[in-house]
Amino acid sequence: MVQGDLWIPIAVLVVGFVAAVTIGSIAWYNSKRPPGWEETQRPDYIPKVDQDENS
């Protein structure tokens, strides 16, 4: 690997980490709340995801 092209795999790792944290946060906020978190409010920047009635 050439020294100048080292930023490409690092950029892929950084973008993947940010995407995983974002998707994981959305999933966590839309899941059942763990004990002690039942009354917490959803942050405004987290989208509401509706669950299907058939599942």
PyMOL Python script that loads the backbone (N, CA, C, O; Angstrom):
from pymol import cmd

cmd.read_pdbstr("""\
ATOM      1  N   MET A   1       0.848  -1.172   0.000  1.00  0.00           N
ATOM      2  CA  MET A   1       0.000   0.000   0.000  1.00  0.00           C
ATOM      3  C   MET A   1       0.895   1.236   0.000  1.00  0.00           C
ATOM      4  O   MET A   1       1.876   1.300   0.740  1.00  0.00           O
ATOM      5  N   VAL A   2       0.561   2.188  -0.809  1.00  0.00           N
ATOM      6  CA  VAL A   2       1.343   3.418  -0.915  1.00  0.00           C
ATOM      7  C   VAL A   2       1.005   4.326   0.265  1.00  0.00           C
ATOM      8  O   VAL A   2      -0.142   4.367   0.710  1.00  0.00           O
ATOM      9  N   GLN A   3       1.990   5.042   0.763  1.00  0.00           N
ATOM     10  CA  GLN A   3       1.809   5.897   1.941  1.00  0.00           C
ATOM     11  C   GLN A   3       0.689   6.922   1.751  1.00  0.00           C
ATOM     12  O   GLN A   3      -0.026   7.212   2.710  1.00  0.00           O
ATOM     13  N   GLY A   4       0.515   7.467   0.576  1.00  0.00           N
ATOM     14  CA  GLY A   4      -0.507   8.483   0.333  1.00  0.00           C
ATOM     15  C   GLY A   4      -1.922   7.939   0.324  1.00  0.00           C
ATOM     16  O   GLY A   4      -2.871   8.708   0.480  1.00  0.00           O
ATOM     17  N   ASP A   5      -2.091   6.644   0.147  1.00  0.00           N
ATOM     18  CA  ASP A   5      -3.428   6.059   0.069  1.00  0.00           C
ATOM     19  C   ASP A   5      -3.890   5.468   1.396  1.00  0.00           C
ATOM     20  O   ASP A   5      -4.879   4.735   1.420  1.00  0.00           O
ATOM     21  N   LEU A   6      -3.220   5.758   2.477  1.00  0.00           N
ATOM     22  CA  LEU A   6      -3.588   5.213   3.774  1.00  0.00           C
ATOM     23  C   LEU A   6      -4.871   5.826   4.324  1.00  0.00           C
ATOM     24  O   LEU A   6      -5.527   5.221   5.172  1.00  0.00           O
ATOM     25  N   TRP A   7      -5.235   7.011   3.858  1.00  0.00           N
ATOM     26  CA  TRP A   7      -6.436   7.673   4.372  1.00  0.00           C
ATOM     27  C   TRP A   7      -7.714   6.981   3.920  1.00  0.00           C
ATOM     28  O   TRP A   7      -8.741   7.132   4.582  1.00  0.00           O
ATOM     29  N   ILE A   8      -7.700   6.242   2.840  1.00  0.00           N
ATOM     30  CA  ILE A   8      -8.911   5.595   2.313  1.00  0.00           C
ATOM     31  C   ILE A   8      -9.451   4.541   3.286  1.00  0.00           C
ATOM     32  O   ILE A   8     -10.626   4.629   3.644  1.00  0.00           O
ATOM     33  N   PRO A   9      -8.676   3.555   3.733  1.00  0.00           N
ATOM     34  CA  PRO A   9      -9.232   2.583   4.692  1.00  0.00           C
ATOM     35  C   PRO A   9      -9.589   3.215   6.042  1.00  0.00           C
ATOM     36  O   PRO A   9     -10.527   2.772   6.704  1.00  0.00           O
ATOM     37  N   ILE A  10      -8.844   4.246   6.448  1.00  0.00           N
ATOM     38  CA  ILE A  10      -9.178   4.929   7.703  1.00  0.00           C
ATOM     39  C   ILE A  10     -10.520   5.640   7.554  1.00  0.00           C
ATOM     40  O   ILE A  10     -11.339   5.604   8.471  1.00  0.00           O
ATOM     41  N   ALA A  11     -10.753   6.277   6.426  1.00  0.00           N
ATOM     42  CA  ALA A  11     -12.029   6.962   6.185  1.00  0.00           C
ATOM     43  C   ALA A  11     -13.186   5.972   6.161  1.00  0.00           C
ATOM     44  O   ALA A  11     -14.265   6.272   6.672  1.00  0.00           O
ATOM     45  N   VAL A  12     -12.976   4.798   5.573  1.00  0.00           N
ATOM     46  CA  VAL A  12     -14.025   3.771   5.541  1.00  0.00           C
ATOM     47  C   VAL A  12     -14.353   3.313   6.964  1.00  0.00           C
ATOM     48  O   VAL A  12     -15.524   3.140   7.301  1.00  0.00           O
ATOM     49  N   LEU A  13     -13.335   3.116   7.795  1.00  0.00           N
ATOM     50  CA  LEU A  13     -13.564   2.720   9.185  1.00  0.00           C
ATOM     51  C   LEU A  13     -14.312   3.797   9.965  1.00  0.00           C
ATOM     52  O   LEU A  13     -15.228   3.485  10.726  1.00  0.00           O
ATOM     53  N   VAL A  14     -13.937   5.040   9.786  1.00  0.00           N
ATOM     54  CA  VAL A  14     -14.589   6.140  10.510  1.00  0.00           C
ATOM     55  C   VAL A  14     -16.042   6.277  10.081  1.00  0.00           C
ATOM     56  O   VAL A  14     -16.924   6.411  10.929  1.00  0.00           O
ATOM     57  N   VAL A  15     -16.304   6.246   8.779  1.00  0.00           N
ATOM     58  CA  VAL A  15     -17.685   6.356   8.287  1.00  0.00           C
ATOM     59  C   VAL A  15     -18.510   5.161   8.751  1.00  0.00           C
ATOM     60  O   VAL A  15     -19.673   5.336   9.118  1.00  0.00           O
ATOM     61  N   GLY A  16     -17.959   3.972   8.749  1.00  0.00           N
ATOM     62  CA  GLY A  16     -18.673   2.790   9.219  1.00  0.00           C
ATOM     63  C   GLY A  16     -18.983   2.867  10.699  1.00  0.00           C
ATOM     64  O   GLY A  16     -20.069   2.469  11.122  1.00  0.00           O
ATOM     65  N   PHE A  17     -18.051   3.372  11.495  1.00  0.00           N
ATOM     66  CA  PHE A  17     -18.282   3.509  12.933  1.00  0.00           C
ATOM     67  C   PHE A  17     -19.391   4.521  13.213  1.00  0.00           C
ATOM     68  O   PHE A  17     -20.265   4.273  14.044  1.00  0.00           O
ATOM     69  N   VAL A  18     -19.356   5.649  12.527  1.00  0.00           N
ATOM     70  CA  VAL A  18     -20.398   6.668  12.716  1.00  0.00           C
ATOM     71  C   VAL A  18     -21.755   6.116  12.295  1.00  0.00           C
ATOM     72  O   VAL A  18     -22.749   6.361  12.979  1.00  0.00           O
ATOM     73  N   ALA A  19     -21.825   5.380  11.195  1.00  0.00           N
ATOM     74  CA  ALA A  19     -23.089   4.792  10.753  1.00  0.00           C
ATOM     75  C   ALA A  19     -23.594   3.763  11.760  1.00  0.00           C
ATOM     76  O   ALA A  19     -24.791   3.724  12.046  1.00  0.00           O
ATOM     77  N   ALA A  20     -22.712   2.934  12.298  1.00  0.00           N
ATOM     78  CA  ALA A  20     -23.128   1.923  13.274  1.00  0.00           C
ATOM     79  C   ALA A  20     -23.656   2.568  14.552  1.00  0.00           C
ATOM     80  O   ALA A  20     -24.657   2.111  15.104  1.00  0.00           O
ATOM     81  N   VAL A  21     -23.004   3.611  15.023  1.00  0.00           N
ATOM     82  CA  VAL A  21     -23.460   4.301  16.227  1.00  0.00           C
ATOM     83  C   VAL A  21     -24.805   4.971  15.977  1.00  0.00           C
ATOM     84  O   VAL A  21     -25.684   4.925  16.838  1.00  0.00           O
ATOM     85  N   THR A  22     -24.981   5.589  14.818  1.00  0.00           N
ATOM     86  CA  THR A  22     -26.240   6.266  14.491  1.00  0.00           C
ATOM     87  C   THR A  22     -27.387   5.273  14.393  1.00  0.00           C
ATOM     88  O   THR A  22     -28.440   5.484  14.996  1.00  0.00           O
ATOM     89  N   ILE A  23     -27.201   4.204  13.648  1.00  0.00           N
ATOM     90  CA  ILE A  23     -28.255   3.193  13.486  1.00  0.00           C
ATOM     91  C   ILE A  23     -28.540   2.496  14.808  1.00  0.00           C
ATOM     92  O   ILE A  23     -29.699   2.223  15.121  1.00  0.00           O
ATOM     93  N   GLY A  24     -27.520   2.208  15.577  1.00  0.00           N
ATOM     94  CA  GLY A  24     -27.718   1.587  16.885  1.00  0.00           C
ATOM     95  C   GLY A  24     -28.470   2.490  17.846  1.00  0.00           C
ATOM     96  O   GLY A  24     -29.306   2.013  18.614  1.00  0.00           O
ATOM     97  N   SER A  25     -28.189   3.777  17.817  1.00  0.00           N
ATOM     98  CA  SER A  25     -28.901   4.717  18.684  1.00  0.00           C
ATOM     99  C   SER A  25     -30.375   4.806  18.316  1.00  0.00           C
ATOM    100  O   SER A  25     -31.236   4.825  19.195  1.00  0.00           O
ATOM    101  N   ILE A  26     -30.669   4.860  17.023  1.00  0.00           N
ATOM    102  CA  ILE A  26     -32.066   4.895  16.578  1.00  0.00           C
ATOM    103  C   ILE A  26     -32.783   3.627  17.004  1.00  0.00           C
ATOM    104  O   ILE A  26     -33.918   3.691  17.477  1.00  0.00           O
ATOM    105  N   ALA A  27     -32.145   2.484  16.847  1.00  0.00           N
ATOM    106  CA  ALA A  27     -32.771   1.217  17.244  1.00  0.00           C
ATOM    107  C   ALA A  27     -32.973   1.158  18.753  1.00  0.00           C
ATOM    108  O   ALA A  27     -34.008   0.676  19.213  1.00  0.00           O
ATOM    109  N   TRP A  28     -32.017   1.633  19.525  1.00  0.00           N
ATOM    110  CA  TRP A  28     -32.136   1.586  20.983  1.00  0.00           C
ATOM    111  C   TRP A  28     -33.259   2.486  21.479  1.00  0.00           C
ATOM    112  O   TRP A  28     -34.026   2.097  22.359  1.00  0.00           O
ATOM    113  N   TYR A  29     -33.360   3.686  20.919  1.00  0.00           N
ATOM    114  CA  TYR A  29     -34.403   4.612  21.350  1.00  0.00           C
ATOM    115  C   TYR A  29     -35.793   4.135  20.936  1.00  0.00           C
ATOM    116  O   TYR A  29     -36.781   4.496  21.576  1.00  0.00           O
ATOM    117  N   ASN A  30     -35.885   3.334  19.881  1.00  0.00           N
ATOM    118  CA  ASN A  30     -37.181   2.841  19.422  1.00  0.00           C
ATOM    119  C   ASN A  30     -37.529   1.479  20.007  1.00  0.00           C
ATOM    120  O   ASN A  30     -38.602   0.948  19.720  1.00  0.00           O
ATOM    121  N   SER A  31     -36.655   0.907  20.812  1.00  0.00           N
ATOM    122  CA  SER A  31     -36.934  -0.384  21.429  1.00  0.00           C
ATOM    123  C   SER A  31     -37.612  -0.170  22.774  1.00  0.00           C
ATOM    124  O   SER A  31     -37.824   0.963  23.205  1.00  0.00           O
ATOM    125  N   LYS A  32     -37.948  -1.280  23.431  1.00  0.00           N
ATOM    126  CA  LYS A  32     -38.467  -1.183  24.783  1.00  0.00           C
ATOM    127  C   LYS A  32     -37.408  -0.574  25.679  1.00  0.00           C
ATOM    128  O   LYS A  32     -36.217  -0.852  25.538  1.00  0.00           O
ATOM    129  N   ARG A  33     -37.852   0.250  26.591  1.00  0.00           N
ATOM    130  CA  ARG A  33     -36.910   0.891  27.502  1.00  0.00           C
ATOM    131  C   ARG A  33     -36.438  -0.106  28.566  1.00  0.00           C
ATOM    132  O   ARG A  33     -37.242  -0.881  29.086  1.00  0.00           O
ATOM    133  N   PRO A  34     -35.159  -0.090  28.888  1.00  0.00           N
ATOM    134  CA  PRO A  34     -34.654  -0.953  29.956  1.00  0.00           C
ATOM    135  C   PRO A  34     -35.184  -0.487  31.319  1.00  0.00           C
ATOM    136  O   PRO A  34     -35.652   0.646  31.432  1.00  0.00           O
ATOM    137  N   PRO A  35     -35.121  -1.323  32.343  1.00  0.00           N
ATOM    138  CA  PRO A  35     -35.603  -0.924  33.676  1.00  0.00           C
ATOM    139  C   PRO A  35     -34.956   0.383  34.130  1.00  0.00           C
ATOM    140  O   PRO A  35     -33.738   0.550  34.068  1.00  0.00           O
ATOM    141  N   GLY A  36     -35.800   1.299  34.585  1.00  0.00           N
ATOM    142  CA  GLY A  36     -35.324   2.594  35.032  1.00  0.00           C
ATOM    143  C   GLY A  36     -35.399   3.680  33.984  1.00  0.00           C
ATOM    144  O   GLY A  36     -35.264   4.860  34.306  1.00  0.00           O
ATOM    145  N   TRP A  37     -35.616   3.294  32.708  1.00  0.00           N
ATOM    146  CA  TRP A  37     -35.661   4.267  31.621  1.00  0.00           C
ATOM    147  C   TRP A  37     -37.065   4.381  31.029  1.00  0.00           C
ATOM    148  O   TRP A  37     -37.235   5.007  29.983  1.00  0.00           O
ATOM    149  N   GLU A  38     -38.069   3.795  31.672  1.00  0.00           N
ATOM    150  CA  GLU A  38     -39.414   3.738  31.097  1.00  0.00           C
ATOM    151  C   GLU A  38     -40.026   5.114  30.879  1.00  0.00           C
ATOM    152  O   GLU A  38     -40.762   5.307  29.911  1.00  0.00           O
ATOM    153  N   GLU A  39     -39.743   6.072  31.750  1.00  0.00           N
ATOM    154  CA  GLU A  39     -40.381   7.389  31.691  1.00  0.00           C
ATOM    155  C   GLU A  39     -39.550   8.437  30.948  1.00  0.00           C
ATOM    156  O   GLU A  39     -39.922   9.610  30.940  1.00  0.00           O
ATOM    157  N   THR A  40     -38.445   8.050  30.329  1.00  0.00           N
ATOM    158  CA  THR A  40     -37.602   9.026  29.648  1.00  0.00           C
ATOM    159  C   THR A  40     -38.235   9.452  28.331  1.00  0.00           C
ATOM    160  O   THR A  40     -38.974   8.688  27.711  1.00  0.00           O
ATOM    161  N   GLN A  41     -37.946  10.650  27.917  1.00  0.00           N
ATOM    162  CA  GLN A  41     -38.470  11.196  26.673  1.00  0.00           C
ATOM    163  C   GLN A  41     -37.518  10.887  25.519  1.00  0.00           C
ATOM    164  O   GLN A  41     -36.301  10.834  25.698  1.00  0.00           O
ATOM    165  N   ARG A  42     -38.089  10.685  24.344  1.00  0.00           N
ATOM    166  CA  ARG A  42     -37.307  10.443  23.135  1.00  0.00           C
ATOM    167  C   ARG A  42     -36.720  11.776  22.662  1.00  0.00           C
ATOM    168  O   ARG A  42     -37.449  12.766  22.595  1.00  0.00           O
ATOM    169  N   PRO A  43     -35.429  11.830  22.334  1.00  0.00           N
ATOM    170  CA  PRO A  43     -34.858  13.072  21.802  1.00  0.00           C
ATOM    171  C   PRO A  43     -35.542  13.461  20.486  1.00  0.00           C
ATOM    172  O   PRO A  43     -36.003  12.595  19.744  1.00  0.00           O
ATOM    173  N   ASP A  44     -35.603  14.753  20.205  1.00  0.00           N
ATOM    174  CA  ASP A  44     -36.286  15.250  19.006  1.00  0.00           C
ATOM    175  C   ASP A  44     -35.622  14.795  17.707  1.00  0.00           C
ATOM    176  O   ASP A  44     -36.294  14.673  16.683  1.00  0.00           O
ATOM    177  N   TYR A  45     -34.315  14.544  17.734  1.00  0.00           N
ATOM    178  CA  TYR A  45     -33.607  14.194  16.506  1.00  0.00           C
ATOM    179  C   TYR A  45     -33.688  12.702  16.173  1.00  0.00           C
ATOM    180  O   TYR A  45     -33.183  12.287  15.130  1.00  0.00           O
ATOM    181  N   ILE A  46     -34.309  11.884  17.029  1.00  0.00           N
ATOM    182  CA  ILE A  46     -34.477  10.453  16.770  1.00  0.00           C
ATOM    183  C   ILE A  46     -35.825  10.232  16.090  1.00  0.00           C
ATOM    184  O   ILE A  46     -36.858  10.572  16.667  1.00  0.00           O
ATOM    185  N   PRO A  47     -35.843   9.673  14.880  1.00  0.00           N
ATOM    186  CA  PRO A  47     -37.127   9.455  14.202  1.00  0.00           C
ATOM    187  C   PRO A  47     -37.941   8.354  14.864  1.00  0.00           C
ATOM    188  O   PRO A  47     -37.382   7.405  15.414  1.00  0.00           O
ATOM    189  N   LYS A  48     -39.259   8.483  14.810  1.00  0.00           N
ATOM    190  CA  LYS A  48     -40.174   7.480  15.360  1.00  0.00           C
ATOM    191  C   LYS A  48     -40.344   6.384  14.320  1.00  0.00           C
ATOM    192  O   LYS A  48     -40.681   6.671  13.171  1.00  0.00           O
ATOM    193  N   VAL A  49     -40.116   5.134  14.702  1.00  0.00           N
ATOM    194  CA  VAL A  49     -40.273   3.991  13.807  1.00  0.00           C
ATOM    195  C   VAL A  49     -41.451   3.177  14.310  1.00  0.00           C
ATOM    196  O   VAL A  49     -41.443   2.682  15.438  1.00  0.00           O
ATOM    197  N   ASP A  50     -42.474   3.041  13.458  1.00  0.00           N
ATOM    198  CA  ASP A  50     -43.666   2.266  13.856  1.00  0.00           C
ATOM    199  C   ASP A  50     -43.416   0.794  13.639  1.00  0.00           C
ATOM    200  O   ASP A  50     -42.771   0.394  12.669  1.00  0.00           O
ATOM    201  N   GLN A  51     -43.944  -0.030  14.573  1.00  0.00           N
ATOM    202  CA  GLN A  51     -43.818  -1.466  14.450  1.00  0.00           C
ATOM    203  C   GLN A  51     -45.051  -2.016  13.740  1.00  0.00           C
ATOM    204  O   GLN A  51     -46.152  -1.483  13.877  1.00  0.00           O
ATOM    205  N   ASP A  52     -44.852  -3.087  12.983  1.00  0.00           N
ATOM    206  CA  ASP A  52     -45.979  -3.741  12.325  1.00  0.00           C
ATOM    207  C   ASP A  52     -46.823  -4.471  13.350  1.00  0.00           C
ATOM    208  O   ASP A  52     -46.296  -5.016  14.320  1.00  0.00           O
ATOM    209  N   GLU A  53     -48.123  -4.486  13.144  1.00  0.00           N
ATOM    210  CA  GLU A  53     -49.042  -5.188  14.056  1.00  0.00           C
ATOM    211  C   GLU A  53     -48.974  -6.708  13.873  1.00  0.00           C
ATOM    212  O   GLU A  53     -49.402  -7.446  14.760  1.00  0.00           O
ATOM    213  N   ASN A  54     -48.449  -7.189  12.750  1.00  0.00           N
ATOM    214  CA  ASN A  54     -48.438  -8.611  12.420  1.00  0.00           C
ATOM    215  C   ASN A  54     -47.274  -9.364  13.056  1.00  0.00           C
ATOM    216  O   ASN A  54     -47.265 -10.595  13.045  1.00  0.00           O
ATOM    217  N   SER A  55     -46.296  -8.655  13.606  1.00  0.00           N
ATOM    218  CA  SER A  55     -45.117  -9.364  14.111  1.00  0.00           C
ATOM    219  C   SER A  55     -45.216  -9.767  15.534  1.00  0.00           C
ATOM    220  O   SER A  55     -44.287 -10.369  16.072  1.00  0.00           O
TER     221      SER A  55
END
""", "prot")
cmd.dss("prot")
cmd.show_as("cartoon", "prot")
cmd.util.cbc("prot")
cmd.orient("prot")
